[in-house]
Amino acid sequence: MKINPATNAVTATFPMPPDDPQGSHPPDKDFGGVRAGFGGVWIADQGKDALLRMSPVDGSIVALIPLGSGSGPRFMALGEGSVWVLNQTGGTVSRIDPQTNSVVATIAVSSIPVDGGDIAVGCGAVWARVTDELVARIDPATNEVLARYGPPTDDGSVACADNVLWISAHDANAVWRLPLP
């Protein structure tokens, strides 16, 4: 859906991409998160283990970026010049260069598949909400995990602002506040 921000009016709608190349049937639940930025609309395609880049002008798919067999892409964040994809099944984060529509790094963030999860960019880092710990901190300059914060929990969210990391866990019915240096 394309919305005019001045009037809040819907100006266009685009269908989700079809599951098959011929487009003979509509998409199903294989799609994960959707984010917009860097001149595109980014869609996690779990069925294809890929990231789709859609044109915000006409809704056409301009790139299909493979993330690796069995990766299970779902959540995304944009920042630090990249699109970051949390791959649930693989326990990894894929870093996509929006200029080349290619994977420039795959970073292991969990020793097990991620149940739920989330990903955010802020406070000078990329934050992957994982299952074997609460969150993994990725340095966007080196694509390395710099720190991991626990305890292990089920799914939740992560956000960072004003040098404070916020982490939630549904199973623990909790929210953690972690001040950053």
Residue pairs with C-beta under 8 A, 6 or more apart in sequence:
1 10
1 12
1 13
1 14
2 10
2 11
2 12
2 13
2 14
2 56
3 9
3 10
3 11
4 11
12 59
14 54
14 58
14 59
15 26
15 59
16 26
16 27
16 31
16 43
17 27
17 43
17 45
17 52
17 54
17 61
18 24
18 25
18 26
18 27
19 25
19 26
19 27
19 28
19 30
19 47
28 47
30 45
30 46
30 47
30 48
31 43
31 44
31 45
31 46
31 47
32 43
32 44
32 45
32 46
32 73
32 74
32 75
32 76
33 43
33 44
33 74
33 75
33 76
34 41
34 42
34 43
34 44
34 76
35 41
35 42
35 76
35 77
35 78
35 83
36 42
36 56
37 78
37 83
37 98
38 78
38 83
38 98
39 56
39 98
40 53
40 54
40 55
40 56
40 62
40 63
40 98
41 53
41 54
41 55
41 56
42 51
42 52
42 53
42 54
42 76
42 78
42 83
42 96
43 51
43 52
43 53
43 54
44 51
44 52
44 73
44 74
44 75
44 76
44 85
45 51
45 52
45 64
45 73
46 72
46 73
46 74
48 64
48 66
49 66
49 67
49 68
49 69
49 70
49 71
49 72
49 73
50 64
50 65
50 66
50 67
50 73
51 64
51 65
51 67
51 73
51 76
51 83
51 85
51 94
51 96
52 61
52 63
52 64
52 65
53 61
53 62
53 63
53 64
53 65
53 98
53 101
54 60
54 61
54 62
55 61
55 62
62 101
63 101
65 96
65 101
65 102
65 103
66 103
67 73
67 85
67 87
67 94
67 103
67 106
68 87
68 90
68 92
68 94
68 106
70 89
70 90
71 87
71 89
71 90
71 92
71 94
72 87
72 88
72 89
72 90
72 113
73 85
73 86
73 87
73 88
73 94
74 85
74 86
74 87
74 88
74 117
75 85
75 86
75 88
75 117
75 118
75 119
75 129
76 83
76 84
76 85
76 86
76 119
77 83
77 84
77 119
77 120
77 121
77 126
78 84
78 121
79 121
79 122
79 126
79 140
80 121
80 126
80 140
81 97
81 98
81 140
82 95
82 96
82 97
82 98
82 104
82 140
83 95
83 96
83 98
84 93
84 94
84 95
84 96
84 119
84 121
84 126
85 93
85 94
85 96
85 119
86 93
86 109
86 114
86 117
86 118
86 119
86 128
86 129
87 93
87 94
87 114
88 113
88 114
88 115
88 116
88 117
89 113
89 114
90 113
91 108
91 109
91 110
91 111
91 112
91 113
91 114
91 130
92 106
92 107
92 108
92 109
92 110
93 106
93 107
93 109
93 119
93 126
93 128
93 138
94 103
94 105
94 106
94 107
95 103
95 104
95 105
95 106
95 107
95 143
96 102
96 103
96 104
97 104
104 143
105 143
107 138
107 143
107 144
107 145
108 145
109 128
109 130
109 136
109 138
109 145
110 128
110 130
110 131
110 132
110 133
110 136
111 132
112 131
112 132
113 131
114 128
114 129
114 130
114 131
115 131
115 154
115 155
116 129
116 131
116 154
116 155
116 156
116 170
117 128
117 129
117 130
117 131
117 155
118 128
118 129
118 155
118 156
118 157
118 158
119 126
119 127
119 128
119 129
119 158
120 126
120 127
120 129
120 158
120 159
120 160
121 127
121 140
122 159
122 160
122 161
123 160
123 161
123 163
123 164
123 165
123 180
124 140
125 137
125 138
125 139
125 140
125 146
125 160
126 137
126 138
126 140
127 135
127 136
127 137
127 138
127 158
127 159
127 160
127 165
128 135
128 136
128 138
128 158
129 135
129 155
129 156
129 157
129 158
129 167
130 136
131 152
131 153
131 154
131 155
132 152
133 148
133 149
133 150
133 151
133 152
134 149
134 150
134 151
134 152
134 153
134 156
134 167
134 169
134 176
135 148
135 149
135 158
135 165
135 167
136 145
136 147
136 148
137 145
137 146
137 147
137 148
137 149
138 144
138 145
138 146
139 145
139 146
149 165
149 167
149 178
153 169
153 171
153 172
153 174
154 169
154 170
154 171
154 172
155 169
155 170
155 171
156 167
156 168
156 169
156 170
157 166
157 167
157 168
158 165
158 166
158 167
158 168
159 165
159 166
160 166
160 180
163 179
163 180
163 181
164 177
164 178
164 179
164 180
165 176
165 177
165 178
165 179
165 180
166 175
166 176
166 177
166 178
167 175
167 176
167 178
168 174
168 175
168 176
169 175
169 176
